[in-house]
């Protein structure tokens, strides 16, 4: 697991791959064919592990010890919090995708402004040389720093950093459809409401049992009636 210290903003990594034009298992299922061992190696690099998993006709979803991961046929979205070195998972994931003969189409990494100073998560060799060749072949876009809606207020310091690279100028997905991503981060929550998501001192129940209680108390389970809620309490 990641070293001690909690960093509130999640780091988000998204890699999109080209699916084969011809038929076959890889064309239909793509990255969902990655074996469990390959996914474990990817997550080991980011210092996290699978807690539970679920899937449907469109994707596989994983609750992680440090957040979550979503695997689609042509796209992987990996989110982690804490002090996890998320970018270390990139070369491992690229090797796993190459085994399925999938070619990288685009990559995007985003994070909020760190709440405290800390060591960069970019691997040392990336800071002193060029990234792995599959990434350098992509067309890099200028990184963006997006202010929050309250950035004009005195003392406001929330920023969202977005780094993007693509094989084309398009922001479309692997299937050619245009897509919009919204990043949301909540801070300064009401203490009474937030208390529903805190474990009581000395509570010896399992993380899943505590998660069941938190889900019921918060009402999250009723937000989308057709989607199951995976309940797990994270120790941070």
C-alpha positions in Angstrom: 0.0 0.0 0.0 1.0 3.6 -0.3 3.1 5.2 2.4 1.4 7.1 5.2 -0.2 10.4 4.6 -3.6 11.2 2.9 -3.9 13.5 0.0 -7.5 14.4 -0.6 -7.6 15.0 -4.3 -7.7 12.0 -6.5 -5.3 11.5 -9.3 -6.9 10.2 -12.5 -5.2 8.3 -15.3 -7.0 7.5 -18.5 -5.6 5.5 -21.4 -7.5 5.0 -24.6 -6.5 2.3 -27.1 -7.4 1.5 -30.8 -9.4 -1.7 -31.1 -8.7 -4.0 -34.1 -11.0 -3.4 -37.0 -11.4 -7.1 -37.7 -13.6 -9.4 -35.7 -12.5 -11.7 -32.9 -12.3 -11.7 -29.1 -9.9 -8.8 -28.9 -12.0 -6.6 -31.2 -15.1 -7.3 -29.1 -13.7 -7.3 -25.6 -10.3 -5.6 -25.9 -8.8 -4.7 -22.5 -11.4 -6.7 -20.7 -9.4 -9.8 -21.8 -6.5 -8.8 -19.6 -5.9 -11.6 -17.0 -6.1 -10.9 -13.3 -2.4 -11.3 -12.9 -1.8 -8.5 -15.5 -4.1 -6.2 -13.7 -2.5 -7.0 -10.4 0.9 -6.0 -11.8 -0.5 -2.7 -12.9 -2.0 -2.0 -9.5 1.1 -3.1 -7.7 3.0 -0.4 -9.6 0.6 2.1 -8.3 0.7 0.7 -4.8 -2.9 -0.4 -4.5 -5.0 -3.6 -4.7 -8.4 -4.8 -5.7 -11.0 -4.9 -2.8 -14.0 -6.0 -4.8 -15.1 -6.2 -8.5 -18.3 -6.0 -10.5 -19.1 -5.9 -14.2 -21.8 -5.6 -16.8 -22.1 -5.7 -20.6 -20.1 -2.5 -21.0 -17.2 -2.6 -18.5 -15.6 -4.1 -15.4 -15.4 -1.9 -12.3 -13.0 -2.5 -9.4 -13.1 -0.9 -5.9 -9.4 -0.5 -4.9 -7.7 0.0 -1.6 -6.9 3.5 -2.8 -10.0 4.3 -5.0 -11.3 2.7 -8.2 -10.5 1.4 -11.7 -12.8 0.9 -14.7 -11.9 -1.3 -17.6 -13.7 -0.9 -21.0 -12.8 -2.7 -24.2 -10.8 0.3 -25.4 -10.2 2.4 -22.3 -8.9 2.1 -18.8 -9.6 4.7 -16.1 -7.6 4.4 -12.9 -8.1 6.7 -10.0 -6.1 6.7 -6.8 -5.8 9.0 -3.8 -3.4 9.1 -0.8 0.3 9.2 -1.8 0.1 6.5 -4.5 2.6 6.8 -7.4 -0.1 6.5 -10.1 2.1 7.2 -13.1 4.3 4.2 -12.4 1.4 2.1 -13.6 1.6 3.5 -17.2 4.5 1.4 -18.6 3.1 -1.7 -17.0 -0.3 -1.1 -18.5 1.2 -0.4 -21.9 3.0 -3.7 -21.8 -0.1 -5.6 -20.9 -2.1 -3.9 -23.7 0.7 -4.6 -26.2 0.3 -8.3 -25.4 -3.3 -8.0 -26.8 -1.9 -6.0 -29.8 -3.7 -2.9 -28.8 -2.2 0.4 -29.9 -2.3 3.5 -27.6 -4.6 6.3 -29.0 -4.5 8.9 -26.2 -3.6 9.3 -22.5 -4.7 11.9 -19.9 -3.6 12.5 -16.4 -5.3 14.9 -14.1 -5.1 15.9 -10.4 -6.2 18.7 -8.1 -3.8 21.0 -6.4 -2.0 19.1 -3.7 -3.2 19.9 -0.2 0.3 19.7 1.2 3.8 19.7 -0.3 5.0 16.3 -1.2 7.3 14.3 -3.5 6.3 14.2 -7.1 4.7 11.0 -8.3 6.4 11.1 -11.7 9.0 8.3 -11.9 12.5 9.6 -11.6 13.6 8.3 -15.0 10.7 10.3 -16.6 12.0 13.5 -14.9 15.5 13.0 -16.3 14.7 11.6 -19.8 11.8 11.0 -22.1 8.7 9.0 -21.3 8.3 5.4 -22.8 8.2 5.5 -26.6 4.4 4.6 -27.0 3.7 7.9 -25.1 6.2 10.0 -27.0 4.7 9.0 -30.3 1.5 10.8 -29.3 0.8 14.4 -30.0 1.1 16.3 -26.7 -1.3 19.1 -25.9 -0.4 22.0 -23.6 -1.2 21.1 -20.0 -4.0 23.1 -18.6 -4.4 24.5 -15.1 -8.1 25.1 -14.5 -9.2 27.3 -11.5 -12.2 26.6 -9.4 -15.3 28.7 -9.7 -14.3 30.5 -6.5 -10.7 31.1 -7.6 -11.3 34.9 -7.6 -12.1 34.8 -3.9 -9.4 35.9 -1.5 -7.4 32.9 -0.3 -8.8 30.5 -2.9 -6.1 28.0 -4.1 -7.9 25.1 -5.7 -6.6 24.3 -9.1 -7.1 21.3 -11.4 -4.1 20.2 -13.5 -4.8 18.3 -16.8 -2.1 16.7 -18.9 -3.1 15.2 -22.2 -1.6 13.6 -25.3 -3.3 12.1 -28.3 -2.5 10.5 -31.7 -4.9 13.1 -33.3 -6.4 16.5 -32.5 -9.7 14.8 -31.8 -11.0 14.2 -28.2 -13.2 11.3 -29.4 -13.2 7.9 -27.7 -11.9 4.6 -29.2 -15.3 4.1 -30.9 -15.1 7.6 -32.5 -17.7 9.1 -30.3 -17.0 12.6 -28.7 -16.9 12.5 -25.0 -16.9 15.1 -22.2 -15.3 14.4 -18.8 -16.3 16.2 -15.6 -13.9 16.3 -12.6 -15.6 16.9 -9.2 -13.9 17.4 -5.8 -15.7 18.4 -2.6 -14.0 20.2 0.2 -15.1 21.9 3.4 -18.1 19.6 3.8 -20.6 20.0 6.6 -19.1 18.1 9.6 -22.4 16.6 10.5 -23.0 15.2 7.0 -19.3 14.1 6.6 -19.4 12.2 9.9 -21.6 9.6 8.3 -18.5 8.5 6.3 -16.2 8.2 9.3 -15.5 5.0 11.2 -16.1 5.2 15.0 -13.0 4.6 17.2 -12.8 1.0 18.3 -15.3 -0.3 15.7 -14.1 -3.8 15.1 -16.4 -4.6 12.2 -15.2 -5.4 8.7 -14.8 -2.7 6.1 -17.7 -4.1 4.2 -20.0 -4.1 7.2 -19.1 -0.5 8.0 -19.6 0.4 4.4 -23.1 -1.0 4.5 -24.0 1.3 7.4 -22.4 4.3 5.7 -24.3 3.6 2.5 -27.6 3.4 4.3 -27.0 6.5 6.5 -26.0 8.7 3.5 -28.6 7.5 1.1 -26.0 6.9 -1.7 -27.5 3.5 -2.4 -30.7 5.2 -3.7 -29.1 7.7 -6.1 -29.3 5.3 -9.0 -31.9 2.5 -8.4 -30.7 0.4 -11.3 -27.0 0.3 -10.3 -25.7 -1.7 -7.4 -23.6 0.1 -4.8 -20.3 -1.5 -3.7 -19.8 -0.7 -0.1 -16.4 -0.5 1.5 -14.9 1.6 4.3 -11.4 2.9 3.6 -8.9 3.4 6.4 -7.1 6.7 5.9 
